[in-house]
Amino acid sequence: MKVGDLIQSSAFVGQHGIIIEHRHPETIEGSWYHVAWLKLNRHYALSHNKDWGRHEWCRSHEIEPRDKS
C-alpha cells in the first residue's frame, strides 16, 4: 500500500479511509500507515474519545486495500 490508496478497516465494516503518510521505522518491525478516515462507523467511533481527529497511525494488518469497482 502507498500514499493515496483507498483502504478499509480490517476490523470494522464500512470504515474507509485514505493513506496520507507511510513510515517504515528501522527500530520497529513492520510498516505504519497514517490514515485519514472518510466516514466513521459508529461502533468504531465509540472506541475513541471526542478529541480524536479522524486520523490515526495503523499497522498493515489493521487495514486492507479497498476494492474500487
Secondary structure, 3 states (H helix, E strand, C coil): CCCCCEEEECCCCCCEEEEEEEECCCCCCCCEEEEEECCCCHHHHCCCCCCCCCEEEEEHHHEEECCCC
